[in-house]
């Protein structure tokens, strides 16, 4: 015969499970947010590179214009 759990043991087990599930979910959400921030940084960096290249190309084109 298995020993019966007290109400306090049951509450402790429920609280422990809730903390574990919450920690796991927070970790997953943190990874998602971190990935999204990284992706945004890469996209903004790519945009900045393109803008610098366009500016440089425009300056080169202006030099080639007859005066």
Beta strands, then each sheet from edge to edge (+ up, - down):
end
